[in-house]
Amino acid sequence: MADRERRSGDTKLSRELKAQLNEDQRWALGEHERFGWELKFIRRPPFQPPIPVVFDGDRKSYAVLREDGTLDENPGFEIRE
């Protein structure tokens, strides 16, 4: 039983988050995932468009995935630990 994936909920959540991205963001995310980046959550500030937040593989840095698919590594806000 050690081969059974126990994090199936994470996969479902990941699919649900990715479904909220536009085509440019999905394409860029796929490219960044090859280097260990991962979509962790989407911020939803009031009266503003959603902000997808990605983390690098080491979880030491984060970036915002802009609407055109570019990464903004200085988004102007801090992530709580």
Steps between C-alpha positions, in 0.01 A plus 500: 500500500799732514451581130156652553485877457368650822485858375218458249324804642801712408468391137132590492569838657780561252268423207234732640751783538642450151149508354472860623805614298482644152674332206820707527527429872440125455767480228753696708423296811565179306840633398588609855382169648780332306739695725319423825262796526152419629170688513413519870199731521315786337459826690168676454532862612171692502420685178815369328570209267615170658875463560650150449798442733770244417788370714834364389591137568693587817212714634747780560358750254166579346372693203175617346392361165384807307214488249744487207678199654809682626632449851518800732746411776443837672120519522487760776361283779640255753395141558455397864690193611 
